[in-house]
Amino acid sequence: MKTNDVILQTTSKVVFFIIILFAIHLFFAGHYHPGGGFVGGLMTSGALVLLLLAFDIKTVAKGFPIDYKILIGIGLLFAIGTAAGALVFNVPFFTHVFGDVYLPIFGETSLHTAMLFDLGVYLVVIGVTMTIIQTIGESE
Amino acid sequence: MSLLHLAIFSPFLMAIFVPFLYKGLKSIHTGWFVLALPILLFTYFIGFLPITRNNGTVEKSFDWIPSLGIHFTAYVDGLGLLFALLITGIGALVVLYSIFYLSKEKESLHNFYVYLLLFMGAMLGVVLSDNLITLYMFWELTSISSFLLIAYWYDRERSRYGALKSMLLTVFGGLSMLGGILLLSIMGDTFSIRELISQAGELNQHPLFLFALILILLGAFTKSAQFPFYIWLPDAMEAPTPVSAYLHSATMVKAGIYLVARLSPIFAFSSYWFWIVGAIGIFTMFWGSFNAVKQTDLKGILAFSTVSQLGLIMSLLGVGAAALHFDTLNDNIYIAAVIAAVFHLINHATFKGSLFMVVGIVDHETGTRDIRKLGGLLSFMPVTFTIAVIGAFSMAGLPPFNGFLSKEMFFTGMIQLVNLDLFNLETWGMLFPILAWIGSIFTFIYSMMFVFKTFSGKYQPEKLDKKPHEAPVGMLISPIILAFLVVLFGLFPNLLSYSLIQPAAAAIVPSLVGPGELLDVHISHWHGFNPELWMTIGVIAVGTLMYLTLSKWIKLYALFPGKVTLNALYDTSLYAAERGSYTLTKAYMNGFIRTYLVYIFAFFIGILGFTMWTRQALTIDTSNLAPIGVYEIVLVVIITAGIFTILFAKSRLTSIIALGAVGYTVSLFFVIFRAPDLALTQLVIETVSVALFLLCFYHLPKLNRHEERMGFKLGNLIISLGVGAVISLMAISAHSNKMFESIASFYVENTYKEAAGKNMVNVILVDFRGFDTLFEISVLAIAGLGIFGLIKLRLAKKGEEADEN
């Protein structure tokens, strides 16, 4: 059965970017406001799922040629790397560092290694959700 | 983190680059890159010699888990350094040898060198750690890398069998050892070996002492292939020959000996230690050599020979424990056994390493290791023959090679036992020298078999796959170096005595060596016509006679029943365990998800309900409840409506959407209770999981509510009501019971101060309870990959079946 979902597809293309931007905002806001890597990752996956619903797996895979399994690995590497990185500086596993740093364009920015860890969470969540959805979706 | 730590970790770091080197530079054998590391490490460790020479030590520490008293303390003393030099020295030779043994076109070299480096690092960690937990971690890592290396040719059934066997036995021992370590730490309140040694006197009186002793010895005996655990070592010979030379003769199997030597100062005062280590060692020495004679595979002979030689060193350490019962060094003749153990450890590494390499050459150039097919290779391989003669004669204990000297010292140690008036030795003590002597005769016989069945006798070209010729020069370098050392140490043993042997022996008996003192380890060739010399002459005479009449009495071995061996015991018990657990699992795993859910929920209701009832935890306190507003009532109505829709829906699609509605309503509750993070997460989770459900929708069978039996429905009803009741009661009780101060105030205070964040939920996730998150995402990753594997596997199978049809 061929369905006509022009309206869904057109809206999804726009809404997708709005959701992604919101997800990135959630990720960065995490330390001070509601949000964080977990929600951000889920939200990003939500945006991708929306595309999956509007189009089909093959089209989306062509648009985002990402192997989500590898994303899981990268995410875990970030998380464990941040935690283990503390050992190099002779402080216990998982010690975080933070401080205010002056960056061009952004100005005075507060940076925190917890964000690197959260980036790991973010990537793992996207990787896992999308891996599961893709494999189940493909297995028809 | 010091240079010493870096040296221990460097093999692991190197291992990361090996696959890239293998992929990127295919034209060069990966071994050449790897070779640089052990050479570098060897020269680095040589640099410690001047320090340990005078019994000095080096210690570098960094905290690993300080709250549990676990530090990574790298500690170099004579004993540790001796092993480190063996590991890196033999390691370099083995890597060099492997370059010519493993072809770069056919073999998956990246796997091989990654495993080998993994082992090298782990082994260095074992011998240079002062903290028992660190030692244990590296210890298990050596078992794992050994497993991987034995199964290197994993398409062979025997390789997998051997790998599994070694893994099961050594990990069993390793776990026992962990138990022993924990008992020691309970007794001494520390994981540091040196601190435990300083408390040795008090530890001896502790009621847990004997348990710790036995558990630790289990670890050492399984690793060092002592009777009755030796059965894994002959099967480990399925590994590539360089691995056998390195792990299964020169280094890894000596980890158990290292452990016994290292912990001797703690345990040696116990008569149990003396008897167990000494008796098991000497019996293993006899049993290994006795069984080696009946082998027809060259590697099989060497495997049993290794078992036997390990037993020899082990028994010397056991006997050497007697030395600690005397306070002074003067007239302390039992120290000779400790010195002999260290000396033989070095000698064994040299001659056995070269012999393994000889077997590798023979195998490589003729295509077989079966002595029934080999013979007359002398004219084809004169160099290999020379090396074999040197190695085997040293193993047999013939002058002028180094094995002769340590064998004499071994006899000395055993004979002196007879005069010892400790531990009731008058009665059974005589058995030690007798078993030692008989074992040595068999050692002599299999050494002769090794040389003469291979290189002399009749050449049988029809039984060989290839036309034999001398090995390439590269393959000969390593065994030649080892054979040269055999001769060198045989002629000038005192090159070693004060540089390596004295510091190592002093580390085994630290209480005897005062500051500034050195043990007397002068080794000489000639002691006059003493009993040891007569024993050696006897070994040669009887051994020669028995070797010449070998064909007449070899049939005696057939008298041993094949069904009561230790191997048969291992196989049947493994089979029984597999069958048993399979039957047991089959009994309750019937493949229906509903059944599993019933188990889970029934346990849930049972355990929680029971606990609440027995603990009388059920309290309902209505004093501090917030007023119920109109929003809450509306939401509850919506949830109830949603739940009933799910229960009575005719199609699955309706159920899924209703379930989504319930989830969204719950997130609205979070909004009302001012928990934006939870609300947000719940909303997104709900969205994604509804989408997932819709995807799975295709694969599920049609919802059918008509054919269900009444009992089935009733069961579901009871369980769901039970779960609902238990959860509600628990939630109410949790609210009503205030057992202690809420932890919330801690987070309110410290979120900004300690972690510089303003969103408490997120700070808890990434910082305060970061470990939880780390493990959660790991579990998530495993689940994701698991689902991928399950579905892809099923699809692949379907594809195969379709092809067949």
Contacts between the chains, C-beta under 8 A, distances in Angstrom:
chain1	res1	chain2	res2	distance
A	26	B	680	7.5
A	29	B	759	7.9
A	30	B	759	6.3
A	30	B	762	4.5
A	30	B	766	7.9
A	31	B	756	7.8
A	31	B	757	4.4
A	31	B	758	7.0
A	31	B	759	6.0
A	31	B	762	5.9
A	31	B	763	7.0
A	32	B	757	6.7
A	32	B	758	4.2
A	32	B	759	5.6
A	33	B	758	7.4
A	33	B	759	5.9
A	34	B	676	4.0
A	34	B	677	4.8
A	34	B	680	5.7
A	34	B	759	6.5
A	34	B	761	7.7
A	35	B	677	7.5
A	35	B	680	7.3
A	35	B	759	7.3
A	35	B	762	7.0
A	36	B	677	7.3
A	36	B	759	7.3
A	36	B	761	7.5
A	36	B	762	4.2
A	36	B	765	6.3
A	36	B	766	7.3
A	37	B	765	8.0
A	37	B	766	7.4
A	38	B	681	6.5
A	38	B	765	7.0
A	39	B	677	7.2
A	39	B	680	5.2
A	39	B	681	5.1
A	39	B	684	6.1
A	42	B	681	7.0
A	42	B	684	4.1
A	42	B	685	6.2
A	42	B	688	6.0
A	43	B	684	5.4
A	45	B	688	5.8
A	46	B	684	5.5
A	46	B	687	5.2
A	46	B	688	5.6
A	46	B	691	7.9
A	49	B	687	7.5
A	49	B	688	6.1
A	49	B	691	4.5
A	52	B	691	7.6
A	53	B	691	6.8
A	69	B	784	7.8
A	69	B	785	6.7
A	69	B	788	6.5
A	72	B	781	4.7
A	72	B	784	6.1
A	72	B	785	6.9
A	73	B	781	8.0
A	75	B	777	6.9
A	75	B	781	7.6
A	76	B	777	6.7
A	76	B	778	6.6
A	76	B	781	5.8
A	79	B	773	7.8
A	79	B	774	5.6
A	79	B	777	6.1
A	80	B	774	6.9
A	83	B	770	6.8
A	83	B	774	6.3
A	87	B	1	7.7
A	88	B	1	7.1
A	90	B	1	6.7
A	90	B	62	6.4
A	90	B	63	7.8
A	92	B	63	6.7
A	92	B	65	7.8
A	92	B	66	6.8
A	93	B	65	7.6
A	94	B	770	5.2
A	94	B	771	6.8
A	94	B	774	8.0
A	96	B	755	6.8
A	96	B	766	7.8
A	96	B	767	5.7
A	96	B	770	8.0
A	98	B	755	7.5
A	98	B	756	4.6
A	110	B	756	7.0
A	112	B	756	6.4
A	112	B	757	7.3
A	114	B	755	7.1
A	114	B	757	7.2
A	114	B	763	7.5
A	114	B	766	4.2
A	114	B	767	5.4
A	114	B	770	7.9
A	117	B	766	5.2
A	117	B	770	6.5
A	117	B	773	7.7
A	117	B	774	8.0
A	118	B	762	7.6
A	118	B	765	8.0
A	118	B	766	5.2
A	120	B	777	7.0
A	121	B	765	7.8
A	121	B	766	7.5
A	121	B	773	6.3
A	121	B	777	5.6
A	124	B	777	4.3
A	124	B	780	6.0
A	124	B	781	5.7
A	125	B	777	7.4
A	125	B	780	7.1
A	127	B	781	7.3
A	127	B	784	6.7
A	128	B	780	4.9
A	128	B	781	6.1
A	128	B	783	6.9
A	128	B	784	3.5
A	129	B	688	6.0
A	129	B	784	7.8
A	131	B	784	4.6
A	131	B	785	7.2
A	131	B	787	7.3
A	131	B	788	5.4
A	132	B	692	6.9
A	132	B	783	8.0
A	132	B	784	5.6
A	132	B	787	5.1
A	132	B	788	7.5
A	133	B	688	8.0
A	133	B	691	7.1
A	133	B	692	6.1
A	133	B	695	6.1
A	135	B	787	6.2
A	135	B	788	4.9
A	135	B	791	4.7
A	135	B	792	6.6
A	136	B	692	7.2
A	136	B	695	5.1
A	136	B	696	5.9
A	136	B	699	7.7
A	136	B	787	7.4
A	136	B	791	6.5
A	137	B	695	5.1
A	139	B	699	7.5
A	139	B	791	5.0
A	139	B	794	7.7
A	139	B	795	5.9
A	140	B	698	5.8
A	140	B	699	7.8
